[in-house]
Amino acid sequence: MSLLYKLEYQDNFTDLEKGIANYIVDLKITDLAEITYTSPSTISRFCKKLVEKSYNDFRIHFASSVIGDYKSKTYII
């Protein structure tokens, strides 16, 4: 099962994880460029500088990393 499938269908995700996944899956390169006052080309170059093939690859790896970090931490309330 691909990471993109897992992000889109959110099997066994907590509410926090669903929120993270939804944000990452839904955020288009043009939206990120607008939010950061840059251009889609700048976002694409940034992703390539991070050794990602594309913005989509970056989104997937970033979301996976955030969810992995969240799951590995123990929070005391």
Rosetta blueprint (number, residue, H / E / L):
1 M L
2 S L
3 L H
4 L H
5 Y H
6 K H
7 L H
8 E H
9 Y H
10 Q L
11 D L
12 N L
13 F L
14 T L
15 D H
16 L H
17 E H
18 K H
19 G H
20 I H
21 A H
22 N H
23 Y H
24 I H
25 V H
26 D H
27 L L
28 K L
29 I H
30 T H
31 D H
32 L H
33 A H
34 E H
35 I H
36 T L
37 Y L
38 T L
39 S L
40 P H
41 S H
42 T H
43 I H
44 S H
45 R H
46 F H
47 C H
48 K H
49 K H
50 L L
51 V L
52 E L
53 K L
54 S L
55 Y H
56 N H
57 D H
58 F H
59 R H
60 I H
61 H H
62 F H
63 A H
64 S H
65 S H
66 V H
67 I H
68 G H
69 D H
70 Y H
71 K H
72 S H
73 K L
74 T L
75 Y L
76 I L
77 I L
